């Protein structure tokens, strides 16, 4: 899912959610001078890239903007250490997880937590970052 917002004439904001098997990740970015934020996509980004303004577009994982360490994605299946340490058990439980027919409520409950975490990260860290970008370019 991609969301693009014309923050002001000449400044685009974008948020993208990318599905990954039993996971998803999210990106946030900006573009000026008619450039799409997606043109500046950086899969593996550093904190230093947050404030590089000599470019016309930048799209980063939300984890970079939030300065969140660890994985940049959210998982719908989070097995215990005991399961991940036992390859046979992991394979069996993964197969069971992937083939289970979920009711609407079970599916909703499965995705609810990770999606709320992603939205919270975007609200708390990414939208203020984008506002600072707008201020930097005099488009606030």
Order of alpha helices (4+ residues) and beta strands (2+ residues): beta-beta-beta-beta-beta-alpha-beta-alpha-alpha-alpha-alpha
